[in-house]
Amino acid sequence: MDLNELNHGQRSRLAFIDFSLEYFGEVSRADLISRFQTGLAAATRDLASYKQLAPNNAFLDHKARRYLRRDQFSPLFSHNPEAILTGLSHGFGDGLSFPLEPSDTCFDAVRLVHPKADFIASIMRAIHHRVPLKCSYLSISSGESSREIVPHSLVNNGHRWHVRAFDRVSGSFRDFVCTRFTQLEVLDQSIATLEAREYDKQWNHIVELELVAHPSLQYPQAIELDYAMHEGALKLEVRAALAGYLLRQWNVDCSKQHSLSGGEYQLALKDSKVLANVSGLNIAPGWQLEE
């Protein structure tokens, strides 16, 4: 038996068995039936297939009627830790065919901002069909206004979701917070060439940021471990339009002399010159202070 020869459903069930053994140390036919709504015979076949592919990973505890993880376990699948933690904390169901069942032992950060599903749907339809949106938008600086935008991407900036779009009022590409729309209407009309994603210069410009442990720290090695730094640095390639958000989210000291103080500043930007052609840096810690 070869994993590559299995269909998507079979691979999903075997990956679940593999995941359960690695992270929980056990799996049963009842677990498979509950997760995939399959029958007893199908669950038995899946466990037999897994044992054929990985004979040294598990053994059957007849009394408990569960397969238990062996000490010599070697994962059959590569399980992304970020995906696993997200799945554990929020639930592995898709919310449609499978219910969400969050873990009671693994918890994600509390989210305070929740966009409306119908607004996200409208934005995604406009992006998919490359058409504009007519909207009412409430800004904290100028209040409510009516405008037309041409969205091309949805982005989570670490705190909330926003949409990157061409704004026909200002004639430029801007970010709009998804929760600040009060009305949205997808327009059935074509967009101008210069309103397309390809002409968003800040979006298409890639900046390499080199982050280091803040020089004020007594034990920088702890931060180097946190961020899996190589030779004392973490190199990231990010879109210029998103650089400010990243620097703010992780409290990166962007001042030339790394002069910001406080326990929240554990990272520093090695060379602030890389931000020379980046806009929207008013939110980057220390940037205004020096510039």
HELIX and SHEET records of a PDB file:
HELIX    1   1 LEU A    3  GLU A    5  5                                   3    
HELIX    2   2 HIS A    8  TYR A   23  1                                  16    
HELIX    3   3 ARG A   29  PHE A   36  1                                   8    
HELIX    4   4 LEU A   40  LEU A   53  1                                  14    
HELIX    5   5 PRO A   81  HIS A   90  1                                  10    
HELIX    6   6 ALA A  117  HIS A  129  1                                  13    
HELIX    7   7 CYS A  178  ARG A  180  5                                   3    
HELIX    8   8 THR A  193  GLU A  195  5                                   3    
HELIX    9   9 ARG A  197  TYR A  199  5                                   3    
HELIX   10  10 LYS A  201  ASN A  204  1                                   4    
HELIX   11  11 PRO A  220  ASP A  226  1                                   7    
HELIX   12  12 ALA A  240  GLN A  249  1                                  10    
HELIX   13  13 SER A  272  LEU A  275  5                                   4    
HELIX   14  14 LEU A  281  ILE A  283  5                                   3    
HELIX   15  15 TRP A  287  GLU A  290  1                                   4    
SHEET    1   A 3 GLU A  26  VAL A  27  0                                        
SHEET    2   A 3 ARG A  66  ARG A  69 -1                                        
SHEET    3   A 3 ALA A  58  ASP A  61 -1                                        
SHEET    1   B 5 SER A 172  VAL A 177  0                                        
SHEET    2   B 5 TRP A 161  ASP A 167 -1                                        
SHEET    3   B 5 GLY A 143  ASN A 156 -1                                        
SHEET    4   B 5 LEU A 133  SER A 139 -1                                        
SHEET    5   B 5 PHE A 181  VAL A 186 -1                                        
SHEET    1   C 4 LEU A 234  ARG A 239  0                                        
SHEET    2   C 4 ILE A 206  ALA A 213 -1                                        
SHEET    3   C 4 LEU A 267  LEU A 269 -1                                        
SHEET    4   C 4 VAL A 252  ASP A 253  1                                        
END                                                                             
